[in-house]
Amino acid sequence: MARNFLSFASIVVLLPFVSAQLDIFAQLAGKKYFGTATDNPELTNASYVKQLENVLDFHQLTPANSMKWENTEPTQGNFTFAGGDQIVEQAEKHGQIMRGHNCVWHQQLADWVTDGNFTKPELLAIVENHCGTLVRHYRGKMYSWDVINECLNDDGTFRESIFFNTTGTDYIGVALRTARAADPHAKLYINDFNIEGQGAKSTAMINLVKSLQKEGVPIDGIGVQSHLIVGEVPSTMEQNLRDFAALGVEVAITELDIRMNLPATPALLQQQKEDYTTVITACQNVPECIGVTLWDWTDKFSWVPGTFAGQGAACPWDENFVKKPAYAGIIEGWLERQ
């Protein structure tokens, strides 16, 4: 879709008279996209889909679950892509960018992987086949892939998983090299949580990327998940994004939501608005931060209440698809100038 954008100054003047839209402001800030995760069951809700198709808010989609291992290779060597294809078709119909999620993760694995007692060579061959087949199936359709997902512990050590315990860190290089061969034009990311601010885990991410670069392993980006808590956005987030960018890779905020203790109150919603502004401003001020993805846009389909007891209301729209103050907070973040 062709777009003719006004300048920031013009937008500020006209803001009271226009219906603000999130991707417009992201692109005015020089970013590639503003987007959201989505999942297949949600596509049966007509009101949800109508907003999902609003490309002025969402110029990018991420499949929350349908491309994960258990859903793409449920039995060894037998691949199924129906769920992922549905979301790709949804995006293609509206000219939305796709991020692939994900190739190798320690969760949502098929039982045959975790229970297989594979040797190191066997498991590396399995990783190669899985990543190659998955990425090749969507060749030319993905802007980027979260090739490696959540491989670090909070203390900066490598997460123990079937992959690390069997192959050490070798699976990381195998997956990235395989993904590059399968789709040379897709950007390859390592994606993780609790790396928003400076600390042991973000330092470990920097060291991991440096080691991959030294070994000639392809790595194009760092995905900063940003599952945050109201009032607890790291003060070092912007500097941390700069530290990642200094590695010569692009950075993306890939899974943004900001949860609170329920029930939501006006004070909590106001703080949430300010926190969304802080996160978006951090990305706005770092040229290599190429975009932001919500981990779904409405509280109706948020993963948070099912994972964090007593917490929720993490998204910019409420359960009835009504915009919360956080929506305006995102726009304010894009309008911030360093």
C-alpha positions in Angstrom: 0.0 0.0 0.0 1.4 3.4 -1.0 1.6 6.0 1.7 2.2 9.7 1.7 3.2 10.8 5.2 3.2 14.2 6.7 6.2 15.6 8.7 6.4 15.2 12.4 5.7 18.9 12.8 2.6 18.7 10.7 1.3 15.7 12.6 1.7 17.4 15.9 -0.3 20.3 14.6 -3.0 18.1 13.1 -3.1 15.5 15.9 -6.3 16.8 17.5 -8.1 16.5 14.1 -6.9 13.1 12.9 -7.5 9.5 14.0 -4.0 8.5 15.1 -2.7 5.1 14.0 0.3 3.3 15.4 2.1 2.2 12.2 1.9 5.7 10.7 3.7 7.1 13.6 6.3 4.3 13.7 7.1 4.9 10.0 7.2 8.7 10.5 9.9 7.9 13.1 11.8 6.1 10.5 11.0 2.6 11.6 10.1 -0.4 9.4 6.9 -1.4 11.1 4.6 -1.5 14.1 2.9 -4.8 14.4 1.3 -7.5 16.6 1.4 -11.2 17.3 -1.7 -13.2 16.5 -2.9 -16.8 16.7 -5.1 -19.0 14.6 -8.1 -19.4 17.0 -8.4 -15.6 17.1 -9.0 -15.4 13.4 -12.5 -16.8 14.0 -13.5 -13.5 15.7 -14.7 -11.1 13.1 -14.3 -8.0 15.2 -10.7 -9.0 16.1 -9.9 -9.7 12.5 -11.2 -6.3 11.4 -8.7 -4.6 13.6 -5.9 -7.0 12.8 -6.4 -6.0 9.2 -6.0 -2.3 10.0 -2.6 -1.8 8.4 -2.5 1.8 9.7 -2.0 0.3 13.1 -0.4 -3.0 12.2 2.0 -3.3 9.3 3.5 -6.6 10.6 2.3 -9.9 12.0 4.0 -12.7 14.1 2.4 -16.1 14.5 2.3 -16.7 18.3 2.2 -20.5 18.1 1.5 -22.0 14.8 5.2 -22.2 13.6 6.6 -23.7 16.8 8.1 -27.2 16.7 5.1 -29.1 18.1 2.9 -27.6 15.5 5.1 -27.9 12.4 6.9 -31.2 13.0 4.7 -33.2 15.4 6.3 -36.5 14.4 9.8 -36.8 13.1 10.2 -35.9 9.4 6.4 -35.2 9.0 5.8 -31.5 8.6 2.5 -29.6 8.6 2.2 -25.9 7.9 -1.5 -25.3 7.8 -1.6 -23.0 10.8 1.4 -20.9 9.8 0.1 -20.7 6.2 -3.2 -19.2 7.4 -1.4 -16.4 9.2 0.9 -15.8 6.3 -2.0 -15.6 3.9 -3.7 -13.2 6.3 -0.7 -10.9 6.2 -0.2 -11.2 2.4 -3.8 -10.3 1.8 -3.2 -6.9 3.4 0.5 -6.3 2.5 1.7 -6.9 6.1 5.3 -7.9 6.9 5.8 -11.3 8.5 8.2 -12.3 11.3 8.8 -16.0 11.6 8.6 -17.4 15.1 10.5 -19.7 15.8 12.9 -22.4 14.8 14.6 -23.7 18.0 13.1 -23.2 21.5 13.2 -25.4 24.6 9.4 -25.3 25.0 6.5 -26.4 22.9 8.6 -29.2 21.4 7.2 -32.4 20.0 7.6 -35.3 22.5 9.7 -37.2 20.0 12.4 -34.5 20.3 12.6 -34.4 24.1 12.2 -38.2 24.6 14.4 -39.4 21.7 17.7 -39.8 23.6 19.5 -38.7 20.5 23.3 -38.4 20.2 24.9 -35.1 19.4 25.3 -35.8 15.7 21.7 -37.1 15.5 20.2 -34.0 17.3 22.3 -31.5 15.2 21.0 -33.3 12.1 17.4 -33.0 13.5 17.9 -29.2 14.1 19.3 -28.8 10.6 16.4 -30.6 9.0 13.8 -28.8 11.1 15.1 -25.3 10.6 15.9 -25.9 6.9 12.5 -27.3 6.1 10.6 -24.6 8.1 12.4 -21.6 6.8 12.5 -23.0 3.2 8.8 -23.5 3.2 8.3 -19.7 3.8 11.2 -18.6 1.7 10.6 -15.1 0.4 7.7 -14.5 2.7 9.4 -13.6 5.9 11.2 -10.3 6.8 12.9 -12.1 9.7 13.0 -15.3 11.8 13.5 -15.8 15.5 15.9 -18.7 14.8 17.0 -19.1 18.3 14.5 -18.4 21.1 15.4 -18.0 24.8 18.7 -19.7 25.0 20.0 -17.8 28.0 19.3 -17.9 31.7 18.9 -14.7 33.7 22.4 -15.0 35.2 23.9 -15.1 31.7 24.6 -18.8 31.6 23.2 -20.9 28.8 19.8 -22.4 29.4 19.8 -26.2 30.0 17.6 -27.7 27.3 17.6 -30.9 25.2 19.6 -28.9 22.7 22.3 -27.5 25.0 22.6 -30.6 27.2 23.2 -32.7 24.1 25.1 -30.4 21.7 26.5 -27.5 23.9 26.1 -24.3 21.9 26.7 -26.1 18.6 23.0 -26.1 17.8 22.9 -22.3 17.7 25.4 -22.1 14.8 23.8 -25.0 13.0 20.4 -23.5 13.2 21.5 -20.0 12.0 23.6 -21.4 9.2 20.8 -23.6 8.0 18.3 -20.8 8.1 20.6 -18.6 6.1 20.9 -21.3 3.4 17.2 -21.9 3.4 16.3 -18.2 2.9 19.3 -15.9 2.2 17.1 -12.8 2.3 15.5 -13.3 5.7 17.0 -11.5 8.7 18.1 -14.0 11.4 17.5 -13.2 15.0 18.2 -14.5 18.5 15.2 -13.6 20.6 15.0 -13.5 24.4 13.3 -12.0 27.5 14.8 -10.1 30.4 17.4 -8.5 28.2 15.6 -5.1 28.1 18.0 -3.4 30.5 21.7 -3.7 31.1 22.6 -6.7 33.3 24.1 -10.2 33.2 21.7 -11.6 30.7 22.1 -8.7 28.2 25.9 -8.9 28.6 25.7 -12.6 27.8 23.6 -11.8 24.7 26.3 -9.3 23.6 29.0 -11.9 24.2 27.1 -14.6 22.3 26.6 -12.4 19.3 30.3 -11.4 19.3 31.3 -15.1 19.4 29.0 -16.0 16.5 30.3 -13.1 14.5 33.9 -14.2 15.2 33.0 -17.7 14.0 31.4 -16.4 10.8 27.9 -17.6 11.9 25.2 -15.4 10.3 23.3 -13.2 12.8 21.4 -10.1 11.8 19.4 -9.1 14.8 18.6 -9.3 18.5 14.9 -9.6 19.5 14.1 -7.9 22.8 10.9 -9.5 24.0 9.8 -6.9 26.5 7.3 -8.7 28.6 7.3 -6.0 31.2 5.6 -5.0 34.5 3.9 -1.7 35.1 6.3 0.7 36.9 9.3 -1.5 36.3 10.6 -0.6 32.8 14.4 -0.7 33.1 16.0 2.8 33.2 18.8 1.5 31.1 16.6 0.2 28.2 17.6 2.8 25.6 21.3 2.4 26.4 21.0 -1.3 26.2 19.4 -1.1 22.8 22.4 1.0 21.8 24.8 -1.5 23.2 23.1 -4.2 21.1 23.1 -2.0 18.0 26.9 -1.3 18.4 27.4 -5.0 17.5 26.4 -4.1 13.9 23.0 -5.9 14.1 19.5 -4.6 14.0 17.3 -4.6 17.1 13.6 -5.2 17.4 11.1 -5.1 20.3 9.4 -8.4 19.5 6.8 -9.3 22.1 5.8 -6.1 23.9 3.2 -6.1 26.7 3.2 -4.4 30.1 1.2 -6.3 32.8 -0.2 -5.1 36.1 -1.7 -6.5 39.2 -5.5 -6.8 38.8 -7.9 -5.1 39.0 -6.8 -2.3 36.7 -7.1 1.2 38.3 -6.9 4.6 36.7 -3.5 5.1 38.4 -2.2 1.8 37.0 -3.5 2.5 33.6 -1.8 5.9 33.7 1.5 4.4 34.7 1.1 1.8 32.0 0.6 4.6 29.5 3.9 6.2 30.7 5.7 2.8 30.5 4.6 2.2 26.9 5.8 5.7 26.1 9.2 4.9 27.7 9.6 1.7 25.7 8.6 3.3 22.4 10.9 6.3 23.0 13.8 4.0 23.6 13.2 2.4 20.2 12.6 5.8 18.6 15.9 7.1 19.8 18.0 4.1 18.5 18.1 4.1 14.7 18.9 0.4 14.6 15.7 -0.4 16.4 13.7 -1.2 13.3 10.2 -1.9 14.8 8.0 -3.0 17.6 5.6 -5.9 17.9 2.9 -6.2 20.5 2.4 -9.7 21.9 -1.2 -9.4 20.8 -3.0 -6.2 20.9 -6.0 -6.9 23.1 -6.4 -8.2 26.7 -9.1 -10.6 25.4 -6.4 -12.8 23.9 -3.4 -12.0 26.1 -1.3 -14.8 27.4 -0.6 -13.0 30.7 -3.5 -14.0 32.9 -3.0 -17.7 32.2 0.7 -17.5 33.1 0.9 -14.9 35.9 -1.8 -15.4 38.5 -3.6 -12.1 39.5 -1.9 -10.1 36.7 -3.2 -9.0 33.3 -4.5 -5.9 31.4 -1.2 -5.9 29.6 -2.2 -4.8 26.1 -3.1 -1.4 24.6 -6.7 -2.5 24.0 -9.0 -3.9 26.6 -11.0 -7.2 26.4 -13.8 -5.3 24.6 -11.4 -4.0 21.9 -11.5 -0.5 23.4 -8.3 1.5 23.3 -6.7 2.1 26.7 -4.4 5.1 27.6 -1.5 2.9 26.6 -2.5 3.4 22.9 -1.9 7.1 23.3 1.3 6.4 25.2 2.7 4.5 22.2 2.0 7.5 19.9 3.6 9.8 22.4 6.7 7.6 22.4 7.0 7.9 18.6 6.7 11.7 18.8 9.5 11.9 21.4 12.6 13.4 19.9 16.0 12.9 21.4 
